[in-house]
Amino acid sequence: MNQHARLDDKAIPFIDVAAQRRRLGRAVDDAVARVLAHCQFINGPEVRALESELAAFCGVRHAIACSSGTDAMLLVLMAWGIGPGDAVICPAFTFCATAEVVALVGATPVMADVRADSFNLDPDSLQRTVATAKRLGLRAKVVIPVDLFGLPADHDAIAALAAAHDLFVLDDAAQAFGATYKGRKLGTFGAATATSFFPAKPLGCYGDGGAVFTDDDELAARVKSLRVHGEGVDKYDTVRIGMTGRLDTIQAAILLEKLKIFPEEIAARGQIAARYAEALADVAMVPQSGKESTSVWAQYTIRVESGRRDGLAAALKAQGIPTAVYYAKPLHRQAAYRGFPVVAGGLPVSDRLSEEVISLPMHAYLERPLQDRIGDAVRRALAS
Ligand SMILES: Cc1ncc(COP(=O)(O)O)c(C=O)c1O
């Protein structure tokens, strides 16, 4: 998490969870102490309080806290009864969890390509992927757009195609909770949204956690039952096959404190992204938040000519600046996913991006002098 490196004797973390911890100070300690005092470690009052705060934050009827972002998506697919013979369309350029949950319910992930300018699902490719799925004899049931690196996908175009092909939309906003599309917060697009509170995420807890968002009362009720083994009205009268999918009360208590400063942190990330863009726009392809969207900048990912990335990473490393590559292999190149179908015509953009992307340090507590040093170092490395 805190990948520390040295630059002029100043540690540069890639993501600095410790700086936020210092800012929050006793607030988190006190919140945890309250849980330790009341001892309701599972489904305690903080879980319900968090759910209502999260729902109010993004303007949705139901927020259902759960054990991780992966489980959030799994719970929704289970609630919809997705299974063998069903196709779930997802972008190939994403974290594995997006397709993993599809395989876990026995359905088939069918991979679509992304757009080079946003890193997100390409609606044209989605259209072609539906045709590919049908040609393979699968029932196209769900599309999972991903709001990669914190930037919302093209939700209007995706919603129109989903309506035309009768697909459920499950938005994978694991990296983008807090971002907006056309003035609305993520969590309100599609039939359901999943997010992650993994510590490195823009809103992270101190362990694993996630949430499902939906306006659909029936779906919400089913997800709540599934996260507790499929319980019915009576806890010991199980009505469906479920799982252990709850968020711990301690994590909810921590998230309640972090949510208070989250809007300020999003603003700080936006300022850092703008400063990086100013410094780097003429030497690399810098990410844009778009006219209709705001990003929460889970990652600040630039693109450089393929073949130059390793040199850039090495030059930055030598100056104590950590970088990361998300993702060096798109899903269809990874051993676990190689066997699943891809859109007819292949995934040229996902393949190209996997050779060009490199992410720079990004967190709300990255100070201005460090931003400048990183910007200068990237410029120098790319100029040489
Ligand atoms: C795009 C995406 N989807 C899903 C997940 C899964 O979230 P979690 O780690 O909370 O299970 C992640 C986590 O990194 C992610 O980046």
The ligand as an SDF file (V2000), in Angstrom:
LIG
                    3D

 16 16  0  0  0  0  0  0  0  0999 V2000
  -12.2000   -2.5430  -11.3350 C   0  0  0  0  0  0  0  0  0  0  0  0
  -12.2530   -3.3500  -10.0700 C   0  0  0  0  0  0  0  0  0  0  0  0
  -13.3000   -4.1660   -9.8670 N   0  0  0  0  0  0  0  0  0  0  0  0
  -13.4150   -4.8810   -8.7380 C   0  0  0  0  0  0  0  0  0  0  0  0
  -12.4660   -4.8350   -7.7570 C   0  0  0  0  0  0  0  0  0  0  0  0
  -12.6140   -5.7210   -6.5700 C   0  0  0  0  0  0  0  0  0  0  0  0
  -12.6690   -5.0460   -5.3510 O   0  0  0  0  0  0  0  0  0  0  0  0
  -12.2220   -5.7930   -3.9950 P   0  0  0  0  0  0  0  0  0  0  0  0
  -10.7420   -5.8450   -3.9860 O   0  0  0  0  0  0  0  0  0  0  0  0
  -12.7910   -4.9310   -2.9220 O   0  0  0  0  0  0  0  0  0  0  0  0
  -12.8410   -7.1420   -4.0300 O   0  0  0  0  0  0  0  0  0  0  0  0
  -11.3510   -3.9910   -7.9170 C   0  0  0  0  0  0  0  0  0  0  0  0
  -10.3100   -3.9290   -6.8770 C   0  0  0  0  0  0  0  0  0  0  0  0
   -9.1830   -3.5890   -7.1120 O   0  0  0  0  0  0  0  0  0  0  0  0
  -11.2380   -3.2360   -9.0990 C   0  0  0  0  0  0  0  0  0  0  0  0
  -10.2000   -2.4200   -9.3120 O   0  0  0  0  0  0  0  0  0  0  0  0
  1  2  1  0
  2  3  1  0
  2 15  2  0
  3  4  2  0
  4  5  1  0
  5  6  1  0
  5 12  2  0
  6  7  1  0
  7  8  1  0
  8  9  2  0
  8 10  1  0
  8 11  1  0
 12 13  1  0
 12 15  1  0
 13 14  2  0
 15 16  1  0
M  END
$$$$
